[in-house]
Amino acid sequence: MPFVDLHGDRFHYRLDGARQAPVLVLSNSLGTTLDMWQPQVEAFGRRFRLLRYDTRGHGTSLVTPGLYTIAQLGGDVIALLDALDINRAHFCGLSMGGATGMWLATYAAQRFEKIVLCNTSARIGTLEFWATRIATLRQGGLEPVAPGFMERWFSAPFRARDPQTVATMRKMLISTPLDGYIACCEALRDNDQRESISAVRLPTLVIGGAQDVATPPADGRFIAERIPGARYVEFDTAHLSNMEVPEKFSDAVLKFLIG
């Protein structure tokens, strides 16, 4: 597995595709790894050089101590681009990855061409929501809450139709380092970009899920309304829209990036 050292912190990444192709960064959601993007690898890889990575505290990237911030997670992306000598790229992030993308589009716009923000919110949840989740995790870990998470990640029809994918993602969730997961929860707890995203001037696509209770479609529409010229697309999915309708998701992203 390829790793890169960013200011003393080890990050796991994958860089696939032709060297001459434009780069597309894919950023994972809370409780997943870079493998959550596997349904898009073939379709995206035909047009882009794909840079996937495990967010700080996830997968086999380093679990650093202390509070994380969305600014820190965004800074990790810039450091990764620098380390790999990539000057500019497109960016696509889902949920936590989308929050990272909003920060990058606001504060590091010169490094990006277009931004895709999927199943995310400028302000995810409430302080009470995150306090309850963090307390529950500290008491019992991830495994006891995994069934409830699968109900939030996937719609009931999808869970019935594809139990193997659900089982794979459940395993990915419970394999996430608990300290890293909680630290990213704290980053999302303290994140509020409802005002700052109005400064974004990059071409932006926002994707929502009609059955997404974690980041409801109203939150996606809010982002699209706040960012000048942003487009909004909605699928009949729960939270992980890229996995529920991979072909539709990939087509929408490719049409936006290539158009």
Steps between C-alpha positions, in 0.01 A plus 500: 500500500638842410554742787625857513640691795332838545676709762574188701155346459458185289219492244379212288407589142448349156579675174367318193479587133694659219757758608387747236134488608353774723495406867179437692529481881242278674442559873329242720213534744513456877562136593620385158825472305611580147338170396155659524572643155556160336168521307634811323855388425436351157275777369702789643831334411423517130521879508699591812799410708338406831650603832328323789617518860400396851403811695701565816391253770350258248613183328876466517577872516646624826272551800644818649400606853294804588210684340474499123354786297361521148774753424755237604338237277503747214864579568575129477365498144721793400803335661422177313478684169831672574670173593385340173592810296142563387435869442127495420224243518127443510350396834209274593414433865207332673367597845815579703684510168247754379562717806870483417420597142307809608798616705737440208274685256487795741860523618711317239306563180816561298584127522172375353303509175155368596347374825239229561332498842301183566253416778637769725398810695661832576410420863452129567282421799476693826728533800262273693507239224879484498524502880269199517682313224844562650386393848344182359816415307726556799285268705452214256702552184381469141374143478180544706389801293591352161148367418351846549770653287422259215137616514619859459752419229272287280130507417284200596461381136876507450567311825262229384641495147872501579573362850859419400588865441334592828704233681820625336432856607407392853840329525669813371323709762584283800862474381538879522731599788269622775721792602522618141126467450424701813755768407330542161161515675642790701615669179150472355344611829698825485458553125261769376548627145151637439629855458849444360393293198340806344857601407552189284546584132604161364259307279313279747268199478298403808352149523226411748306190597121513531511246787812636669424572866865570588534791257146566372436629148399838641859536621634426153263749342615759755863452391404531134308819572786654699772427242453719192426295188504163678299214353291259706417136419293268721477122493251271675759369746606522861842629606748309283354595165814401312446139611121479465484633142862480379424539130273803542741653748801450274317632195391818680850570630668431166257719306571784742877462501540450129231743382 
